[in-house]
Amino acid sequence: MRADRLLSLLLLLQNRGRMTATELAAELEVSPRTVYRDIEALGAAGVPVRSERGPDGGYSLMDGYRTRLTGLSDAEAESLFLAGVPAAARELGLGAVLATAQLKLQAALPPGPADRTRRLQDRFHLDAPAWFRDADPVPHLASVARAVWEQRTLRVRYRAWGGTVAERELHPLGLVLKGGIWYAVASPAVPPDNGPPSPRTYRISRLLSAEATDAPFERPPAFDLAAYWTEASRRLESKLHQGTARLRISPRAQRLLPMQFGAAGTQALKTAGPPDHEGWTEVDLPVEAPAVAIGDLLRLGTEAEVLGPPELRAGMAGAVAELAERYGGIPEG
């Protein structure tokens, strides 16, 4: 690990020029004292590192010195596919590997392209998780990822939606990060009724345990992870959206709809009729089962009115009446 860190330190100085011990420590996720020791080790190895004191001081390489140690290891090359999602790389245990791979890539580029890559990193950042939601705890993600990389059968205990716990042996085919949530796509090691194996989706945070076994498996040659996910997402959406609500919404609700309901809210606005004299308009919004839809639509508060279907409007009226009764009096104590 220290050899990797020394190489990263050397490449940082080569790619970025003068850096302080504090800046180097932050990049390498070590203490400044460790940086001091590593600088001494580089000097002892013959690397010409200059030290300058003062407020504008720091460490830099002598003019003209460049290392050619820029070859990527297998792990570093693979990690570059996660360059746009560094948080995901860290969760997979590849954060340090990705950082080293990026430094090597920059060092191998001529000055013009290298400068442009640094500007891209300075000016564009991808933050995958959704707003106002803590990331799922995924203590077993590294074990699942290892089984995916090595094509090893995975033994898991999994908590289903209904709360029941099941044990499974799975052939993990891939990992998907969607809206900050990790999913595993896997087929049962022993298909039910001896039928053909059918991939399913498992939310990583619902895994109670996960162990990669020594048993290898053959990956289906025709399996396409991206195509599977697109189709699975479409099926899930069709199951979730069991009906359509006719809404009358205020101008403020028109702004809230995409934030509260995502793509369904954006699509609903395309169905909007002409606004009335107050700016309110009518839209058709895909919704889940009535019990879920009522809770979702209550988030719009007084900015929306459910016009139909009748059972959904009645359900909303009942929920609002119950809330009015609950909040109508002064609580005791």
Salt bridges, closest charged atoms under 4 A:
GLU27 OE2 - ARG16 NH1 2.72
ASP38 OD1 - ARG2 NE 3.22
ASP38 OD2 - ARG5 NE 2.64
GLU52 OE2 - ARG18 NH2 3.16
ASP63 OD1 - ARG50 NH2 3.81
GLU76 OE1 - LYS104 NZ 2.92
ASP115 OD1 - ARG118 NH2 2.33
ASP136 OD2 - ARG203 NE 2.83
GLU167 OE2 - ARG157 NE 3.94
GLU169 OE2 - ARG155 NH2 3.17
GLU211 OE1 - ARG155 NH1 3.54
GLU231 OE2 - ARG234 NH2 2.49
GLU231 OE2 - ARG235 NH1 3.90
ASP276 OD2 - ARG248 NH2 3.13
GLU278 OE1 - ARG248 NH2 3.61
GLU282 OE1 - ARG246 NH2 3.05
ASP284 OD1 - ARG246 NH1 2.94
ASP296 OD1 - ARG299 NH2 3.70
GLU305 OE1 - ARG248 NH1 3.90
GLU305 OE2 - ARG313 NH1 3.04
GLU322 OE2 - ARG326 NH2 2.99
